[in-house]
Amino acid sequence: MSEWLTTGEIKNPIKFCDDVILIQLGDNLVTKISRSSFEKIEHLSGRFYEHRCADTGSCYVRFAHSQKGGKKAKQSQLHRLITDAPKNKVVDHLNHDTLDNTNQNLRVCEPYVNSQNLKGPNAKNKTGVRGVYHYKGKYAARVQLKRKRIFLGYFDRLEDAKRAVEEEREKWGMERRSS
C-alpha cells in the first residue's frame, strides 16, 4: 500500500489504494472514494472534514472550499460532489456507512426512496420494530410506500406484527429491515 501524501490544493493526506482512494479526516477518521470519482474533486482547493448530524449522529464528510475576495468558505457534502446530485434529490449511502463514499455505495434518489433504506426503528419507537407501534393495548403494523401509509392491522403479539411488516416489505420489494 502507498504512503499518505498531500496532492494539489486538497489539504488532507490522501492514500491511493487499488480501486479506492482514502482521505484522512480529523480524529483518526478516514473516508473512501472510488478512484473514478477523484477527478471530480482533485481540482478543488480546501479541506475535507467530518460533520456530525445532530438528528441522527451520523458522520458525513464535508468539504470547505476557498472563496475569492475573502468571502466565507463554501461548504459542500462529499457525496453530493461525487454524484452531482440535483437539489431536489438526496444521496443514499446504501450500506449506512456515511464514510464510504464509493460509487457502489451511493445512489441518487427521491427522499421517500431513501427513507425505505433506514437501519432500524425511529428513536421514539417503543416496540423496537420499525413499522410497529402500540395502540390501545395492541400492536399496530404499517409500512410506507411512495409517501403512502399502508395499514396492516392490529395484533396481540409483537412477533405477529413484525412478521406482517416484513412480509409486506418483501411483497413490495423493500429492504427487510424491520428491527
Secondary structure, DSSP 8 states (H G I E B T S, - for coil): ----EEETTEEEEEEE-SSEEEEE-STT-EEEEEGGGHHHHTT--EEEEEEE-TTT--EEEEEEE--GGG---EEEEHHHHHHT--TTSEEEETTS-TTEE-GGGEEEE-HHHHHTT-SS--TT-SSSSTTEEEETTEEEEEEEETTEEEEEEEESSHHHHHHHHHHHHHHTT------
